[in-house]
Amino acid sequence: MSVSHQLATNDAHRRPESDPEQKGRPEESHQDRGSHPPLSEFLIRAPEKLGLETRIEFRKVAAALVDRIPSGAGYLVVDCATLNSIDSSGLNALILVQRRAASRRVRVVLRELGEELRALLVLTKLDDLFEVENGTAR
């Protein structure tokens, strides 16, 4: 799968930079949840601007990751730390990714979402659609 530098994916537990075979590739990381089976976590970084020009590639990569997550046994984390702006087509891309994930019983978590983007989700009444990490959750 080809991934641009803006949409780099990796697992939540980074491998050392000296491991070139793993750099930039999405992977599973398992977290023990007591008696429950381990959950698979996949991470995708949102581009600085999620909009008309970046939505298709973002959605394609995110959908491919969702399809790799075992049904009902994992979640997709969208790292929004560098996301500075999002337009209606970017919001639509997030919604489509969330719908695909929901059909597979996979959670979508928005991580490091800025206050302005958080407020946009509330304004558009999309705040109940996503889990938000590091701040107000649904």
Sequence and secondary structure as in RCSB ss.txt:
>XXXX:A:sequence
MSVSHQLATNDAHRRPESDPEQKGRPEESHQDRGSHPPLSEFLIRAPEKLGLETRIEFRKVAAALVDRIPSGAGY
LVVDCATLNSIDSSGLNALILVQRRAASRRVRVVLRELGEELRALLVLTKLDDLFEVENGTAR
>XXXX:A:secstr
    GGG EE SS   TT TTTTT     EEEETTEEEEEEEEEE  SEESTTTHHHHHHHHHHHHHHS TTSEE
EEEE TT  EE HHHHHHHHHHHHHHHHTT EEEEES  HHHHHHHHHTT TTTSEEESS   
